[in-house]
């Protein structure tokens, strides 16, 4: 059997990457600790236990894949030494996973750890679990942040896993906020158009692969297969008897029920991945929970969004950068040397590094990148730099912007592009979400590139000589070199 969350955590702890925290309060404190810690170095996975008002063993995990080491361990990626190497490794693996996922249909079983505890009907109480209130201004407690929400298309039968925010309204009711255009939303809209409730299963604790795949853009209905390819064997599922949906047999917590037509409750506000409360409270569909399954000593997988970096940003950046790089190559943009959807802007600031081959090459790369799906949703800035610039290094990128671009000549604007209700620059309420894109050419001017002033640099030979002689003396705190 592939790793479940607990087996993965054992590996994380064996590598010295796990911290256990006793006695934190579910009300804001867990979220505040997680936010502050996510900005520290080193940054550990945090497992909260003995949470205020709850018995020992009812746990919350945060900061699960906030650094490169744990992300590689979760996704079965080779160990790398830089963010750009991580993107390159992800590119290769994405292609391999997509090519082999048909070999890993989910495996239906009749038993699993998720059946250790079952609460039905009037015995359902979501607040039996230590659901955090993550941010001070949140409208309530959110059990669904690192989740996987399982729905089925009533027309095709395809099963979808999506990562959507789930607010606990009361003991037996949750919110179900899904942005327009997402598969889970299309599913419940189809059921509601038929006048029927939509069956929903919500997994709130699982191996990070399940949550990460639920946030991927993969072919409709293929999330379980894609997860199987990532872990090298099929995902074990149980056919849930109320909804008929396949739920992960090795999950920590699964709640199931129905999303009825024409029934909503006020949901939000919620601090989102932009770092803002850009989406205020609004009426949103609900899930009437009929049954909840959970393991002994269950673990909620928390991935609270916040001002980047946060729990999910590194994976989203590495994944998005890899997908965009592959898309540029498929679009016949030559000599792409690197792509990085900077964690600083998280999807809104994309940097592409190229080796210029012809006039217009930089603009071509920028325009194609800006409207390709990985960067098109809520993008804002796309910058193209030369091959000597590391796109993952914000200081390198800002140096190129400052010294190789002329605002009058090198910035173009795309208007009425795709955006999101979470866009901070759109005044609400509105019924249309458009934004603009800035295309920035921060490459040396192609027509006189050979005349451009030479960069000051230290050769590899001198780097080696100085490192061998002076490296120990010049180390920074934490053992990182100056170069």
N, C-alpha and C positions, 0 to 999 in steps of 0.2 A: 504494500500500500504506500502511496506517496505520502509525504509529510502532511500532517494536519498542522494547525496553528501551534499546538503545544510542542510537537517535535521540532518545528522550526525555531520556536523560542528556546528550546534546549540548545540548539546549535548556536543561536545568537549569544546565549549566556556563556557557552563554552569558549567563545571568542572574546569574552570580556566586554560585550556590547549591550548588556542589559542591566538596568538599575531597578530595584524594587523599592516602592515608596509606600509606607504604611500611614494610615490615619488622615489622608487628605479628604476634603469635603467635596461632595459631588456638585455643590452649588458654587460655581465659578472657579474654585481653587484648583481643581484638576486642569481646567482649561488654561488658567493663568500660568501654572507650572509648566504645562506643555508648550505654551507660546514662548515663554522666556527661555526654556531649555532648547527649543528648536533653533535659537540663534546663538547657542554656545558651541564651543569647540574644545574637547570632543563632545559630540551629541549622542547620547545613548537612547536605546529603546526604553520606555518607562512603563512599568507594570504596577498599577495602583491596586492595593489590597487594604482590607480593614477600613473600608471607606465609611465615612460618617453616616450613621443611620442604617448600616448594612452589615450582615455577618461576614466574618472572614471567609474568603473564598469567592465572593462575588466581586469580580475584578474588571478593570478597564486598562486596555493597552493603548498607548499613544507613541508618537515619534517612531513608529515601527520601521519605516524605510526612508528616514530623513537623510541618511548618508550613503555614500557609494558602496561601502562594504556590505551593509545589510540589504541594499537593493539588489546587488549582484547575487547575494546568498538566496534571496527570496525568488529571484527569477531564473536561477540556474545559469547565470552569466559568468564568464571567466573574470578573474580579478584584473582590474585595470589600474592605471596610475594617474589618470586625468579624466576630466569630464568629456573631452573630445574623444578619448579612447572608449569611454562608456557609450557614447553615441555610435561610434563605429561598430562596437560589439553588438549593440541593440539592432542596428541596421541588418547585420548578418543574421541574427537570430530571428528577427521578424520575418524575413524571407523564408527561413527554414521552418518556422512554426506555421506560416500560412501554407507552405507547400505540403506539410505532413498532417495538418489538423484533421483531414478526412479519415485518417487512420485511428483517431481517438474519439469515437462516439461515446457519450457517457454510458456508464455501466449501471444498470438498475439493480439494486440490492434490496433486501427485505429488512435489514437491521443495520444499526450504526450507533455511534455515541450520541447522536442528536436525540435519540429516543429515550435517553436515561430519565428524563423528567418531562411529563406532558401535563399541561393545564388546558382545560376546555371549558367553553361556555362561561358561567358565572365565576369559575375559578381563575379565569384569566386576569392577571394583574401585571401590566407592563412595569409598574413601579416596584415590583418585586426585585427588579434589576436596578443597579446604581446608575441610572441614566444621568449624564452630566448636563448641567446648564453651562455651556462652554464660554460664552462671552457675557459681559455685564449687561449689555443692552438687548440680548436675545429675548424673543417673545416667549420662550419656554425652554423645555428640556428636549434635546435632540438625541434620540437613540440611533438614528441613521446618519452617519457621516462616512464611516469606512465600510459601508454596507454593500450588499448585492441584492437588488430588487428583481424578483423573477416574475415575468408575465408571459402570456402566450397570445399570439396573433389569432383571433377567432376565425380568420379566413384561411390562413396558410398553415396554422398549427405550429409555426416556428416559435421556439422558446427564446426569450431575451433576458439577459442579465444587464442591469443598468445601475449606475451609482447615482442615487437621487436622495435629496434631503428629507428626513423623516422626523417630524415633531410628534412627541407623545402628548396628545390633548388630554387624555384621561386614562384610566386603567385599561380600557378596551378599545380606544380609538386613537389612530395616528393620522397625521397629515400625510399627503402624498404630493409634494411639489416637484413637477417635472417640466423643464423648459420646453417651449414649442420646438417641434421637429425631432425630438428624441423618440426612440422606438417605444419605450414604455408608455409614453403619452399617446402615441398613435394607437397602441393596443387598447387603452381604456376608452379612447374616443370612439373606436370601432364598436366596442361592446355597448357603450352608452347610446350610440346611434341606433342600435338594435333594441334599445330599451332594457338592456340587461346589465347586471352588475359585473364588474371585471374581477376575476380571481387574481389574487396577489399573494406571493410568498416573499418574506423579507428576512434575509440572513444578516445578522448583526455581528457575527464573529466567525472568522474563518482564516485559512491561510492567506497571506497577502496576495497570492496569485489570483484568488477569486475576486477580490476587490479591484485589483489592477485590471484584470480582463474586463470587468464590468464597466470600466471607464474607457475602454479602447474602442476605436472605430474599426470593427471587424464586420465581415459579411453578415447580414441578418440571420439570427438564429444559430450562430456558430460559436458563441462564447464558451460553452462547456467544452466543445471540441478544441478550441484554441487553448483553453486552460490545460486540457489533457496533453496537447503537444508541448506546452511549456514545461509541464512536470514529468513528461515522458511516459505517462500511463493514463488511462481513462479516469475521469472524475466519477467517484461513486455517488449515486443519487438514490433517494427513496421516493417513490410515487406517493405524494402526500394525499391522504384519503379524503379530505374535505374539498380541496381545490383541484386535485388531480395534477398539480404541478410537480416537477422533479426538484426536490430540495437536496442540498449537499448532505450526505450521510455523516460527514465529519465536521459539520459546522458546530459552533458553540451555542448559537441561539437562532431560532427561526420562528417568526410569527406569521400566521396565515389568516386570510380573511377575504373580504369583498369590498371593492370600491364601487359604491352604488351610484347610479346616474342621479343628477340633480340634487346631490347632497354635498354641501361644502361647509368648511369652518374657516375662521380667520387663522391664517398661518403666518409666522414670522413676527417681527423682523429677525433676520439671522445674519451674523457676520460672515461674509462670503470670501471666496478666493481672491477677489480683487483687493482685499484689505479694507473694504467698506461695507456699510449697510446700504448698498445701492438698490436693493430690492426690499421695499417696505412691506408691512403686513398687507395681506390680501386674502380674498376668499380662494381656497384651494380644495381639491377633492380630498376625501377622507378614506381610510381603510377601517372597516369594522372588523376587529380582530376576533376570530372564532376560536383560535387555538394557538398556544405557544409551546414550543419545544425547546429544551435547553439541557446542556450537559451538567453533570455535577461540577460545582465550582466554575461556573461559566465566565467567559471573558468577552466583554464588549470590545470590538475593534474600533477605536476612535481615530478619526482622521479629521479633526476640526479645521476648517479653512480659516485662514487669518492672513494678515499682511505677509507676503512671501519673505523667507521660506516657511513652509509648513509641512505637515505630514505627507501630502501627496505631490508637492511641487517637483521634487527631483525626478520622480518617475514620469510625471506628465511632461516635463521638459525633455528628458532623454527620449521618451517615446515619440513626442511630437517632432523633435529635431530629426530623429531617425526616419520617421515617415515623410517629412518634408524633403529631406536629402534624397530619399529614394524617389519621391515624386519629381524632383528636379532632374534627376538622371533619366527617368522614364520620359520626361518632356524634352530630352535631348539637349539639355543645358550642359555644355562640356566643362570639364576641369573644376568641378565643385570640390573644394578642399575641406570644407567644414560647414556645419549648420548648428546654430544654437538659439533656441527660443528662450532668451535670457530669463533666469529665475527672478531677476530684479523686477521685470515687468510681467512675468508669467503670462505668456501667450501674446502679450501686447507689444513686445519688443523683440524682433527677430533679426538675427545677424547671419549673413551668408558670406563665406569666404571663397573666393575664386582665384584662379590664375587667368588673367585677362588674355583672350586669344584673338579678339577682333573688336572693331568699333561697335559699341552698343551692347556688348556682352554683359556688362554690369547691370544696365537697365533691364535687359531681358531677364536675367536671373531674379532681379528684384520684383518685377511685375508678375512673373509667373509664380514666385514664392508667395506674394501677397494674396493671390486669389486661389491658391491651392488649398484644399480643405483643411489640412492640419494647421494652417495659419490664418485662414479666411474668417473663422468664427471669432469675432471680437478682437481682431488684430488692430494695430494702430500704427506701428512704425516697422518698416523693413529697411534694413541697412545692408549694403554690400561693401565688403572690404577686400583688400588684396590678400594673397596667399601668405604673406609674412605676418598677418594679424591673426592671433588666436581668438576665434569668435566667442569662446567661453570666458575670456578674460576681459572684464568690463573696462579696466584701465587701458588695455590695448585698443579696445574698440573706441573709447572716447578720445584717445590720442589720434586715431585715424580720422575720426569725425572732425576733430579740431584742426588738423593739419592737411587733410587731403580733400576737403570739400569746400565748395563755394556756395553759400545758401542761394544765391540768385540762379545759379546754373544747375545745381545738383540735387534740388528737392522738387519732386513732382507730387501731385495730389490726386487720389482716386476718391470720388464722391459717391454717396449713397451705396455704401458697401454693407455687407452682412454684419449685424451686431446682436446684442442680447439684452434681455430685461435687466441684467446686472451691470450694464454699461453706466459708469458714473457720470458720463458726459451727456447723457440723454435725460432731459427734464421729464419727469413723470407727472401725471399719467399721459400715455400716448398709445396709439394703436399700431405704430410702425417703428421698428427699431433699425435705424440706419446710422452708420458712422462713416468717417472718412479714413483714408490711409495716406500716410506720408512715405514716399519712396525716396530714400537717401542714398546717393551714390558717393561713398566715401573711399573710392579707389583713386589711385593716381590717374590723372587725365591720360587716356589712352594715346592721344595724338602726340604727346610729348613725354611719354612714360620714361624713355631713356634719359631724358634731361632732368627728370625730377630729382631734387636733392637726395643724396644718399643718407640712409638712416644710420645713426650711431648704433653700433652693435658690438657685442663681445663674441668672438669666434668660439666654436665648440672646443677647439684646442685650448684656448685660454680658460674657458669655463672648467675644463677638466683639471688643468694645472692648478688653478686657484682653489678648486674644491678639494683636491688631494692634499694641498698644503695647509689651507686655512678653513676648510669646511667646518670642523668642530668648533673653532673659535667664533665663526660667523653665523652659527645656527640661530634661528629665531626660537622663541618659546614654542614648545610643542614639537621641536625637532625639525621644523620646516626650514629649508634653506632660503637664503635671500633671493636666489635665482630659481 
